[in-house]
């Protein structure tokens, strides 16, 4: 049986006030509900025990091409950065590689090609052209581009980012991007096509000019991956067409005004792993195209579509003015795993809320927690339903906890 909770907070508060029938009523319990402190949400870089990733072998499965194991990688080119230059080893028919100092441009017309990238540069980049799928195998790469994206894929096909086992890799952008006509570079790691992360290595991304990691298609994160994104300008991790988290350890910090830690323009599905995003920016104030004042609050997670949590651990915290732990225009389905959302910011321009949904909330398993220090912990425009079988279903003025 489903329990409908719309208007629950108003009713609960009215009931508490109605119970105060005399001047000597003990209000300690009522006051305590407004003074509760949130659970502590901090970045967690510790190892995560994960079940082995199952490669989709059915060619008819929509996810088949998301698995780098399903392509042949006999064509290999190595790129070794050495501060002011880059050495390219290997040739593949149909692939042209040009170097200008440590700025490397690849045109791939040959089909699946593996690019092994190593070495360090403080003034370099890696750009790809061509509508053929390819993989970048990062094995101790450290690339900083003072004038734009460290890695920029202008192709629309699958872009596999494979982190060599045990490796640590770092990408940094610059504060001022040198733009190219008719080309996007919206983040330190940017792709026009889908971006799939795999491997058992670490990738650290530091963004000061634009976003951290962004795809104009979708992003998939597979088990074993370790990602850390620190963005002081725009969003930390963003995909226009959806985000799929199958596993891995993801830590994100976004500090820009109105910035989102994680932003998904399409469906977001979480099947495992651990993702923690902290947004510290205040509300951004600007003018829209018609000169009207526009305000945009930050959020640790923002989604334009459906969010489904099946397994794994998700922790989101917003600390700036009007910040939301989770803010979604679509439904939120919690079927398993853990979802925690905390908002500790002020309400000067926008109201800070733990979870804000423009559609429905459905909880049928797992653990759900929402907290707001100065406003509603949970705001749902549609229907809120909690399936039978829960162990805890606690609704307080500042915190909501539902556990199975």
N, C-alpha and C positions, 0 to 999 in steps of 0.2 A: 504493500500500500504506500502511496506517495503522500508525503506531508507537504502541504503548501504553506510557505512561510511569508508571503507578501504582507507587508505592514506589520511584521512581527516586532520590530524594534519600537514602533510607536505604541503598540498594544502593551508590550512588556513594560515600557516606561510608565504608561498610564496606570497599569496595575500596581506598580511600585508606589506611585504617588497616592493612589487610592487607599493603599494600606496604611498610610500615615494618618490615622484617625484622631490622634491626640498630640498635644505639645510634647509629651514625654516619650514619644516614639523613638526608639533607637535607630538612628539613620546610618550607623556605621557600615552596615552591609551595603546600603545603597551607595554611599560615598566610595566605598572600596571598589565598586564596579567601574567607577570613573577614574580611579587612580592606578589601575593595573598597568604594569610595564610590559612591553612586548618581548617576545622571544628574541634572542640575539641572533641576528643574521650577519655573518661575515664571510668573506671569501674563504674558500677551502681548496687548497691545492694538494691535499693528500691523495694517495692512490685509492682507486675504487675497484673493488672486486666485482668483475662483470662476467656474465656468461659469454661463451664464445659467440662471435658474430656468425650468423647463418647466411651464406651467400645465396641469393636468389638465382636458381638455375633454369627456371622456366622462361624461355624467350618471349612468351606471351604476357608475362607479368610486367605491369607498368614500371616496376622498380628494377627490372633486369639491367638496364644500361647504367644504373647508379653504382654498380659494383665493378670496380676496376679489374677484378679478377676475371671478368667475362670478356675481356679484350686481349688481343695478342700485343705484346710490347717488345717485339724483336727489333724495332727501330729505336735507337737510343742516341741522344746527343747530350754531352756533358758541358755544363757551364760553370767555370770556376772563377769566382770573383777574387781579386787581389787588390783591395783598396781602390786605386785609380783606374783599374782595367779589368778585363774579363777574358779568360781563355776559353775558346770553344773547341771541343774535341768531338770528332765524329761527323759524318755527313750522311744525309738521307735525301734521296731523290724527291724533289717536290718541296723541300724545306730550305728556306733561305734565312740565314742568321747574320744580322749586321750589328756591329759594335761601334759605339762612339764613346770612348773612354770606358766607363763601367755601365753605360746605358746600352742594354741589349734589346734588339727588336727581332722577333721571329715571325716569319710568314709561313704558315703550315698548310700546304695543299696536299699532303700525303696520307692523311688518315691517322690512325693511332700512333702517336710518337711519345716516347718517354723522355722528358727533360730532367736530367739529374743536376741539381743546383747545390753548389757548396761555396764556402768562402764569405768574405766580408768586404763591404764597401760602404763608405759614408756619403757617396755621391754617385748613386747608380740606380738602375731600375731594370725591370724585365717586362716587356710588352709582347702580346701575342695578337696576330691577325690570322684569319682563316676559319672557315666553318667546318672544321674537323675536330673530333674529340681528341683530347691529349691529357697527359698527366704531368704534373710538376712534382718531382720527387725531391723533397727538401731534406738535405742531409748535412746539417750544420751550416745553414745559410743565414747571413745577417746583412740585410739590405736596407739602406736608408736613401730615400729620394727627397732631397730638400725642396723639390719643385713639383711634387705630385705623388701619384701612387707608386708604391714600391713594386707591386706586381699588378698588371692591368691586362685583362683578357677582353679583347674586342670581338671575339667570336661568340656565336650563339649556341654552340654545342657543348657537350659535357666537359667540364673542367675538373679533373681529379687532383685534389691537393693531398698528396701522400706524404706523411711524416715518417721518416726513417726511424725504425725502432731505436729508442734510447737517445735520439737526437734532440737538440734544442735549436730552434730557429726563431729569428726575430725580423720583423718588418716594421719600418717607420716611414711615415710621410713627412711632408714639410708644411709650414704654416701657410705658405702662399703657393697655390697650384698654377703652373704654366699650362693654360688650357689649349687644346688643339681643336680646331674647327670640326664640327660634326662628330666629335668623340666625347664619350663620358669617361670620367675618372672620379668616382664619387667616394672613394675610400682608399685607405692605405693598401688594402687588398680588394680589388674590384673585378667583377666579371659581368659581362653582358649575359652570358649563359648560366646554366645551373652549375653550382659549385658543390662538390662532394668531398668531405674530409674523411680520411681513413689513415691507418697506421698507428703505431704505438710510440709516437714521439710527441714533442711539445712545440707549439707555435705561439709566440708572443707578438702581439700587434699593438703598436703605440701610434695613435693618431692625434695630430694637433691641428691639421688643416681642414679635414673633412671627417668622414666616418671611419670606423675601424675596419670591419669586414662587410662587404655589401655585394649582393647579386641582384641583377635586374630580372632574374628568373627565380629559382628556388635554391635552398641550401639544405643539404643533408649532412648530419654528423653521426659517424659510426662509432661503435665501441672501441676503446683504446686510445682515442684521440684526447689530447690535452690542449685546450685553447685558453689563452688569457688575452683579453682585449681591454685597453685603456684608451678611452677617447675623451678628449677635452673640448671637442668642437660639436660634432654631430653624433648620430646613433652609434652604438657599439657594434651590434650584429644586426644586419638588416637584409631582408629578402623580399622582393616585390610579390613573388608568387607562392610563398609559403616556406615553412621551416619544418624539417623532420629531425627529431632528436632520437636516434636509436640507442645512444650510449655516449660514453666519453665523459670527460670532466671539463666543464666550461665555466670560466670566471670572467665577469665583465664589470667594468667600472665606466660610467658615463657621467661627466661633470658639466657639460655644456647646458646653457639655459634652454629649456624645452626639449632636451635630448632624451632619447629612449635608450635604455640598456639593450633591450632586444625589441626589434620591430618586424612584424610579419604582415605583409600585405595580403597574403592568402591564408589558407588553412594551416594551422600549426598542430602537429601531432607529436606527442612525447611517448616513446616506447621504453625508455630506460635512461641510464646515465644520471649525472648530477649537474645541474645548471644553476648558477647563482649570479644574479645581476643586481647591481646597486647603482641607482641613479641619484646624483646629488645636486643636479641643476635646479635653479628656480624657474618660475614661469617666464617664458619668453614673450616680450611685448614688441609688436611690430605693426606694419601697415600692410593690408592686402593689396591686390592689384587695383582696387578702386579707391585706395586711400583710407579705408576704414581700419580702425584699430583692431588688431587681431592678437589674441593671447593664446599661447600654447603651453600647457603644463608638461612637465617631464613625467616619465613613467619608467619603471624598471622593466615592465613588459607591456607592449602595446600591440594589439592585433586588430586588423580590419575584418577578420572572418572568424570562423569556428576554431576554438581551442579544445583539443581532446587530450587529457592526461590519462594514460593507461598504466604507466609504471614509471619508476625513476623518482628523483628528488628535484623539486623546483623550489627555489627560494628567491624572492624578489623584495627589494627594499628601496623606497624612495624617501629622501631626506629633505628635499627642497620645498619651496613654497608651492602649494597646490599639487604636489607630486602624488602619483598613484603607484601602488605596488603592482597591480594588474589593471589595465584599462583595455576593454575590448568592445568592438561594435557588434560582434557576433556572439553566439552561444558559447558557454564554458561548460564542458563535460568533464567531471572528475570521476573516473571509473576505477582508479587504483593509484598507487604511488603516493607521493606527498606534494602538496602545493601549499606554500606559505607566502603570504603577502603582507608587508608591513609599510605603513606610511607614518612618518614622524614629523613632516614639515608643517609650516604655518598655513593659514588660510587668508593671506593678505589679498591676493588676486584671484586665486582659484582655491577650491577646497581639497585638502589632502585626504585621500581615501585609500583604504587597504585594497579593496577590489571594487571596480566600477564597470558595470556591464550595461550595454544598450539593448541587450536581448535577454536570453534565459540562462539560468544557472541550474544544472542538474548534477546532483552528487549521488553516486551509487556505490562508492567504494573508496578505499584509501584514507587519506588524512587531509583535511582542509582547514586552513587557519588564515584568518584575516584580522588585521589590527589597524586602527588609526588613532593617533594620539589626540587629535583635535577635531575630528569629524567622524562621520559614519564609517565603521569598518567595512561595511558591505552595502553597496547600492546597486540594485538590479531593476532595470526598467521593465523587463518582462516577468516571467514566472520563475520562482525559485522552488525547486523540489528536492527533497531528500528521501531516498528510498529507505524502506524498512531494513532493520538489521544493524543499525548503527549502535555503537557502544557509548559514544558521547555525542550530544547535540546541545551545545551551550551557546546561548545568545545573550551577550551582554552589550552595554552601550558602546564599548570600545573594542570588543573582541568577539569573534565568532569562531567556535571550534567544533568541528564535526569529524568523528573518527569511527572507523569500522574495524 
